[in-house]
């Protein structure tokens, strides 16, 4: 029965099988081991000189036994048996192949998780043609392939490649793409080389100071720290003054000053430990006692804006009435008196900030 499956089809299938095999991360190959396995291959026979060896291509299963002597070298003995027909007369042929090869492996290389190898050896091919006799052929065997360990305990090994057989009698070259599955036994691993023990210390907060020396164990990321792991702090001072002007004999805070008052509120929020002093002032119109009360009422009016409009706690606000005692302009002019009718807000704040790397 003729076989119509081409060599290229087998090579494509072999490539898909190898690429689809599950990868084993960080494979540790045994230094030496034995293995037994089965192989499927497609024997692409060159055209022979006579009817005995001029045969169709055919599938040839095989069994084999191998041994890896060390990480670099191994040897394999294989026996394969297949059936085909002569090309011209379609007479049944029993084809047996025995080969013994030595292989060189390159574990320092990896191709999609596979270790490459190359091999060479001797092959004996026997073709038995019904009614016409038997032909025996000696051949030089050359092969190249890829191997990968399989399974959690690396009990199995996948092997795939291409074998060439150069017949010594007539010089014809047969090719044999193959894939094999092997069971490993007698695995031996080299003893692990002890490595010098390094001093291990933890740095939980990542500030560069080990935990056993760190006196500030929860330093925020990016903070510059001293030799005991505590943040280096910078002290920042802020002074800001606000002027809120009032109409004559009025304690009403005009809306155009809300934005300025809001700036004071922002500073108070930014510096949680700060306080504000509101000092009320008047012009020289009226008696001193009246202006004293009026100035305090003006300071209280600004305080109410900070509380109601900006949510500042009353405990952080102090008020004081200065009356007419501290003018900043000439009370003999209307313009000067308008400037003197005011509330000054003074904030003094300090805060510490971590120095960043």
Secondary structure, DSSP 8 states (H G I E B T S, - for coil): ------HHHHHHHHHHHHHHS---TT----SEEEEEEEEEEEEE----SSTTT-B--EE-EEEEEEEE-SSSEEEEEEEEEEEEEBTTT--EEEEEEEEEEEEEEEEEEEETTEEEEEEEEEEEEEEEETTTEEEEEEEEEEEEEEEEEESTT--EEEEEEEEEEEETTT--EEEEEEEEEEEEEEEE---------------TT-SSS-TTT-SSTT--TTB-B-TTS-B-EEEEEEEEEEEEE--TT-----GGGHHHHHHHHHHHHHSTT-EEEEEEE--SSS-HHHHHHHHHHHHHHHHHHHHHHH---GGGEEEEE-TTS--SS-TTSHHHHHHHSEEEEEEEEEEEEE-B-
